[in-house]
């Protein structure tokens, strides 16, 4: 018993043994209870419709063994008396461990929320997946940087000067890579606003092509003639884009010109013929056909109809069948198509005086 009363580093052996017992008991108890609580919380979270509790459970699942040790050491240290210098270092180590564990919790919860947003709002979208990876990287880096700053502050480092220096350096870097950052944020805008998708046909000013890929800096299109068109994302968003991939219907219109010599009774029947021909097509919806104007060299009919599918090949097939059917119908009726002509009338010669 005299051994337990001996003083070692300012505390009796009995006190040291009690502190170690508290440390071991606390660490083992947490190691036993926390996984059980996490499993029960996971079961409860699965039965709810919200995802916030699932993120909290995911964060709790990032608890590491050094956290149990740190809490156990803290509990045991409260029972013994340490020198002021040793106690300060001891506290700094404990706070560092707790900050690291807090960082792991925040990162796990943040990633869980991102995964939920990606899988439920943008499922099976590879472009969104790449952007979410970037957002996850930026968010995770921010969390680790803030924790690193707090750790430095715990160890007595002057973080004000450090942050000031990083701020000035960050401004310089941002100015140097502002075009890259502009394209980067433009890519995020494209991914989440979805003005166009992979596979859409775009007309950008005088250039046009099918979207092949949407990257972090540029978007690639494949033109009809086969070459690849590359646009920076910021320039693309600043342009006026015509997205033919979003067409639900395609409007078709054409002008029919016949000669003036056509009988008015036949002219009156032409809109009915056109209607019958257009309505015979499966994908066409007739709109109108009128004798629009008495032109300089022809009677001009304007016809408008709609294709219920946006596919350009279907549109051209229907247009071809309509044109051929019109030619056959008008030829059968003896109607001639007009083309630019001029008639010259020669004045008869007057007899010469005698």
C-alpha positions, 0 to 999 in steps of 0.5 A: 500500500505504501507503493500506491502512496508514492509520488510520481510526477506530482501525483501518487501512483494511486492517482495515476492508476485511477486516471488510467482506469478512467481513460480505459473505461471511457475509451472502451465504453465509447468504442462499445456504445457509439457503433450501437447507437449509429446502427440504431440511428441508421435504422431510424433514418431509413424509415423517414422521408427526409435525407438530413438524418441520413447525412447525420448518420453518415457523418457519425459513421466517420468516427475514428478510433483516435476520437475514443482515445482522445476523449478517454485521455481527456477524461483521465487527465481531469483526475490527475494534476499536470505541470502547466507546460505539460498540461498546455501541450496536452490540451493542444494535442487533444484539441487537435484530435477533436478538430480532426474528428470534427473535420471528418464528420463535416466531410462525411456529411457534406459528401452524403448530401451531395450524393443524395442530390446527384442520385435523386435529382440528376440520375445517370447523368455523366456530366453532372457526375463530373461536376459533382466531383469538382464541387465535392473536391472544392467543398472538402478542400475548404473544410480541411483548410478551415480546420487547418487554420484552427489547428494552427491557432490552437498551437499558437501560430499567428493565422492573421498574417497567414490568412492575409498572405493567402488572401493577397496570393489568392487574388493574384492567382485568381487574376492569373486564371480568371479565364479558366475560372470563368469557364469553370463556373460556366460549366457548372451553370450549363450542367445545372441549368441545362440549356442543352444536353449531350446529343442536342443540335445547336446553332451558335451564331453561324456554326452548328453541330451536335453536342458530344461532350460538356467539359469543365473548360470547353464544350465540344460539338460535331458539325454536319460536315464532320469536323469537331467544333470546340467552344469555351464554356463562357463564350458559349453562354455569352452567345445566342444559341438555338437549340434544335434538340428541344424542338417538340414540333417542326414548322414547315412552309412553302410557296407554290406558284402557278401560271396566270392562265389557270382557270379560276375554278381550278385555282379555287380547288388548289387549297383543298388539294393541298390539305388532302395531300398534307393530311394523308401524311402520318406525321403532318398536321395541316395548318393553312393554304391560301392564295397569298398574292398575285405576283408579278409573274405567278399566282402564289399560294402559301402553305403551312403545316407542322411535323409532330416529330422534330426529326429533320430526316422525317421532315425531309421525307414528308416534304418530298412526298408532299411535293411529289403528290402536288406535282402529280395532282396539278399535272393531272389537272392540267395546271402548270407551274410558273417560272420567271418569264417576260412577254415582249409585244412587238408593235406592228410596223406602220406602212411607209408613206408614199 
